[in-house]
Amino acid sequence: MSTSAPPRADSSLAVEDRLYSALAIVRVVVTVNMVGLNAYRRDNFTHPDVALAIVAALVVWTGTAIWLYHDRARRTPTLLVADLAIVLAAMAATPWVKSEHFNATIPGFWVMGALLAWAIHWHWRGGLVAAALISLADVLPRAELDQGNYGNVFLILIGGPIVGFLCESLQRMARERDAAERAAAAAEERTRLARAVHDGVLQVLAMTQRRGAAAGGEWAELGRLAGEQERSLRSLIRQQDTVPAAGGGRVDLAGALEAMATAHPVRVEVATPGGTVLVDAKVAEQTVAAARACLDNVLAHVGPDAGAWVLAQAAPDSITVSVRDDGPGIAPGRLEEAASEGRLGVASSIRGRVEELGGTAVMESGSWGTEWELTVPLV
């Protein structure tokens, strides 16, 4: 039996402590049962004085084992081997203390103490090994095996591994809960730090925007670009608050779009399906981000007084989000010109996000305004 094990989290060890505390109660119960049964069957012993000494020794070991297992540092392989060895020795002495035609061993159900200790410490493998050794010690000395003996052995053989598996599952769940809590705490801290950094950057960009506009000339263009970046950063922070990034989970896209539109500076009217539109978290995150980028362009090029509309339509295999404004429209070739100048906001923020999801982003523009149609597959 290997004695090496990977480091375990505190909660896993706490679960183990509680299991051994419960085992202590079991040990007391089966010890009382053992004393009572052996007293009741005292006429079956051919060496009653030896039997009394064995029973007394098992009672003393019960108290000793409870004390030893209570301290985590004392739960060594040596203790577990000694615990099982005492069980096997008491069982091996039964044919001589009683007779070769004995029915019940001296320890009886008292063997559960060592069996469960192995199951807790070494999980299903430990439970299986201990159960197999106890079963062999019970069966080999018998002249014949009746139905009752078979039933006891069968229960021990399936009980040890099952209890060990359950103990391992409880400890694994405790470790997974610890890992999830640590991940959540780390994510919260990253978000806090990111907001602190963003706040500092936003202040610098806002100051650059104001001073650039006041200076005029080339500085005005720099101020305008700083203003665009400030709005983009604010959009990112708001998006982080409105769309939960639950890996592998499902998100209500309709609710996320409504929350995004409510927080946006532009006056937005939103129309979504009556019920929830549950989609993969990544699909929701990127779709909302693309729609927000559309609204950010409305804010940047039309102004906060512009009117905008967001319409979401769900199909069995896709979701379509339309974002329209009532601005003057985009001049022909303007997007290509912006891309040639290195400003890839539309290409990356809108088309890039949608195409990454396997969808399409189509824009139409005219004197009536601009409309983006974002179609994202759901399969």
Buried (B, 14 or more C-beta within 10 A) or exposed (E): EEEEEEEBBEBBBBBBBEBBEEBBEBBBEBBEBBBEBBEEBEEBBEBEEBBBEBBEEBBEBBEBBBEBBEEEEEBEEEBBEBBBEBBBBBBBBBBEBBBEEBEBBBBBBBBBBBBBBBBBBBBBBBBBBBBBBBBEBBEEBBEEEEEEBEEBBEEBBEBBBBBBBBBBEBBBEBBEEBEEEEEEEEEEEEEEEEBEEBEEEBEEBBEBBEEBBEEEEEBBEBBBBBBBBBBBBBBEBBBBEBBEEEEEEBBBBBBBBBBBBEBBBBBBEBEBEEEBBBBBBBBBBBBBBBBBBBBBBBBBBBEEEBBBBBBBBBEEEBBBBBBBBBBBBBEEEEBEEBEEEEBEBBBEBBBBBBBEBEBBBEBEBEEEBBBBBBBBEBE
